[in-house]
Amino acid sequence: MIHITQFVYVREGKEDIFHEFEARVLPLLERHGGKLLMRIRPGAADFIAGELDPPYEIHLVSFQDEAGLQAYGSDEERQKWLSMKEESVTSVIMVKG
């Protein structure tokens, strides 16, 4: 089992584009043995300390294996919508374990 945690930073004013991207690609997880375990949108008041700015969202996703993760990343349907991600997301910090 592989777990991916993503800290997603979204451009101000581009939240709707990001939401549309997520609506189109998150359902594709199951096709590749993936599951969305958590999708959290924390508020600034939820942060106690740290050097990084708070992310817009935090995702915890699991895949049965590396092959599933790779297949999701290269899924043709997902690839069609990546321009929406590029337009709306400034950066993503990904932790794989």
C-alpha positions as CSV (number, residue, x, y, z in Angstrom):
1,M,0.0,0.0,0.0
2,I,1.3,3.5,-0.9
3,H,0.1,6.6,0.8
4,I,0.5,10.1,-0.8
5,T,-0.1,13.3,1.2
6,Q,-0.3,16.5,-0.8
7,F,-0.2,20.0,0.4
8,V,-1.8,22.0,-2.4
9,Y,-1.3,25.8,-2.8
10,V,-3.8,27.5,-5.1
11,R,-3.6,30.8,-6.8
12,E,-5.9,33.5,-5.3
13,G,-8.9,33.9,-7.5
14,K,-8.4,30.5,-9.2
15,E,-10.2,28.4,-6.6
16,D,-13.1,27.6,-8.9
17,I,-10.8,26.3,-11.6
18,F,-9.1,24.1,-9.1
19,H,-12.4,22.8,-7.8
20,E,-13.4,21.9,-11.4
21,F,-10.1,20.1,-12.0
22,E,-10.5,18.1,-8.8
23,A,-14.1,17.2,-9.8
24,R,-12.9,15.8,-13.1
25,V,-9.8,13.9,-11.9
26,L,-10.5,12.6,-8.4
27,P,-13.1,10.1,-9.6
28,L,-10.4,8.5,-11.8
29,L,-8.5,7.3,-8.7
30,E,-10.7,4.2,-8.3
31,R,-9.9,3.2,-11.9
32,H,-6.3,2.7,-10.8
33,G,-6.8,1.2,-7.4
34,G,-6.6,4.5,-5.6
35,K,-8.8,6.0,-2.8
36,L,-9.2,9.5,-1.6
37,L,-8.9,9.0,2.2
38,M,-9.0,12.7,3.2
39,R,-9.5,16.0,1.5
40,I,-9.1,18.8,4.0
41,R,-9.4,22.6,3.5
42,P,-7.9,24.0,6.7
43,G,-8.4,27.6,7.8
44,A,-5.5,29.9,8.8
45,A,-6.7,29.6,12.4
46,D,-6.0,25.9,12.3
47,F,-2.2,26.4,12.1
48,I,-0.2,26.7,15.3
49,A,3.4,27.1,14.1
50,G,5.7,26.5,11.1
51,E,7.7,28.1,8.4
52,L,5.4,27.3,5.5
53,D,2.3,29.1,4.5
54,P,-0.9,27.2,5.1
55,P,-2.0,25.2,2.0
56,Y,-5.4,25.6,0.4
57,E,-6.0,21.9,0.7
58,I,-4.4,18.8,2.1
59,H,-5.1,15.4,0.4
60,L,-4.4,11.9,1.7
61,V,-4.6,9.3,-1.1
62,S,-3.8,5.6,-1.1
63,F,-2.9,3.2,-4.0
64,Q,-2.6,-0.5,-3.8
65,D,0.8,-0.3,-5.5
66,E,3.3,1.8,-7.4
67,A,1.8,0.6,-10.8
68,G,-1.6,2.1,-9.8
69,L,0.0,5.4,-8.8
70,Q,1.9,5.6,-12.1
71,A,-1.2,4.6,-14.1
72,Y,-3.2,7.4,-12.4
73,G,-0.5,9.9,-13.2
74,S,-0.5,9.1,-16.9
75,D,-4.3,8.5,-17.3
76,E,-5.3,10.0,-20.6
77,E,-8.6,11.4,-19.1
78,R,-6.6,13.1,-16.3
79,Q,-4.0,14.4,-18.8
80,K,-6.8,16.3,-20.6
81,W,-7.5,18.5,-17.6
82,L,-3.9,19.2,-16.4
83,S,-4.0,22.7,-17.9
84,M,-6.6,23.5,-15.3
85,K,-4.2,22.4,-12.6
86,E,-1.4,24.4,-14.1
87,E,-3.6,27.5,-14.2
88,S,-4.9,27.2,-10.7
89,V,-2.1,25.6,-8.6
90,T,1.1,27.5,-7.6
91,S,2.7,24.5,-6.0
92,V,2.2,21.1,-4.4
93,I,4.3,19.5,-1.7
94,M,4.0,15.7,-2.0
95,V,5.0,13.2,0.7
96,K,5.0,9.5,-0.4
97,G,5.1,6.7,2.1
